[in-house]
């Protein structure tokens, strides 16, 4: 791929300029379970009638075939199977392995989901009896309630604060809630209240060790696998409406007009959330549409006077929170915060789990309101734990991207007459803000998507392992940042909660109850969490791709209306183009030359057919010319009509196949495309979806000459060591990390 060529060239540059080493021994083989497919009956017979050794094909394209000893090849040919590698002789092309277990039939949903989990080394077994014995009880016959000891030690906000949560529909693990009120002195008070998970999860308990191993909740397109048992994640640690809950709160006093922070308080609290709102209802109230009250359970059964009073109170709170969030965002924007672009797909299933539709999530301002409040809390907690424990605090860094990765973004913007300055996050943010085509809002979204792909991954780290100037979060434009606001679904946040409680105890000259991780142990834990986060991101992306393929697989691409859609060209390749389908959040390759060597031709009616001819690629366009002299040119950001189908694979995952059937838009850009562009998600968790295998194949044909670039170009991204740089190159070369950007 183009990325691989860049990294290999960069690697050659590094190896020529620095001392070299050699491997003297292997301490541990990094082998894992592999999902494979046995050969078909015909292929088995071709290997020999009495063959005891069978070559099986791994689901992962990067892994070579594995030699298995079995007499069950014919019986297993329709199944996804797990194998384990035993040895790899130096004289053999193929490693040797053995059968472990069957996952399911090829093409069945549960078998394909199990494949994704195994391939990402995600083990999701039920919580053990020993772990469940540590859990608190909350049943109708024995309801959980706040203990008198906790009432004495915690700040009680149940009667003094209007606390409410805003989450997606159907959300069960509500780990954050908000409050805002006017103080007696005229100042405003903003509160972020986070579920107090550490109260129920003591360090080194059975459940703590299990949560540490899982490291995160794994969210797939149609399900999730929790880090903590449901009695915590969906009940006692979930900040549900109308019930008492323990929380850890960050509360700021703000100037009533400028919203500048006067002081901050951290501590354990007791809250009772008044409303469990979902995003759409909160946005309706923010927009002044009070019919949304009918969808809010807490308003049902109230008399008109009480209903009106509570409505006014809630609308004021949502409006004030939004004003504060706008101010916080403006300050970060001034420092260079990036508004990047991604697509998050909602899979709509019917009662029988059949796929009804694929819907890109709609952007709402309340998404930004909640996100900014959470970012503010994470930032202030990061500062607090670092000040108290400068050498063993868990923070989150986002290093500046390698400048060479912005080359495609700059060239694409140039094709539209825009200049993208990538020297800093501030210049990049300003350039992206100015790169607007008034006739086509998709252009700016695609440029922001390309900027997302150029980003490095944000990573957890221990503050004792690097210098303070390396703590900076490039995307958020903050000097210190951590994750504090989601302890139900992230183990990193549990660690941060314990650090914050220790910092508060330290301020009060009290004994620190929890044994904190040393810098060395914390750095090792961060490596584990970073690894599990990558697995979670990859599995979510792969499950989305699976559902996209399942959605289109049972549709006739020739006759089904939904298989025809508008697409936007966002990259030019030697024998094709890369196309984005806004309606379904799909990105993929569309070839302009087919396997028979014919090239695409568009007649007077703009519909395409295959004819003998040639392709001529330019920087921002590609021209297809037939031997008869007919010619058609595709430019960057052209809208084309695309047919969507599925390219089935027996051994690997199915992939989406895109075919340009007309060089004209499917629908007028000023109507349908404006609707489509409004469906794209803006959020602090940017999840790009679906880069197909064909895209990688096309990218291989791009030739990038980096080695002749000025040496200064390589000095723009600072790393802690040569080893770190080589690790980055290895990750970029071997992993599809383009979709794993996360704040």
Beta strands, then each sheet from edge to edge (+ up, - down):
strand 1: 33-37
strand 2: 53-58
strand 3: 66-69
strand 4: 79-87
strand 5: 95-105
strand 6: 155-156
strand 7: 163-167
strand 8: 176-182
strand 9: 188-195
strand 10: 218-219
strand 11: 224-225
strand 12: 244-254
strand 13: 261-272
strand 14: 275-278
strand 15: 345-349
strand 16: 355-360
strand 17: 394-397
strand 18: 459-462
strand 19: 564-573
strand 20: 576-581
strand 21: 586-591
strand 22: 599-602
strand 23: 608-611
strand 24: 613-617
strand 25: 621-626
strand 26: 631-635
strand 27: 639-647
strand 28: 655-662
sheet 1: 1+ 2- 3+ 5+ 4- 1+
sheet 2: 6+ 13+ 12- 9+ 8- 7+ 14+
sheet 3: 10+ 11-
sheet 4: 15+ 16-
sheet 5: 17+ 18-
sheet 6: 21+ 20- 19+ 27- 28+
sheet 7: 22+ 23-
sheet 8: 24+ 25- 26+
end
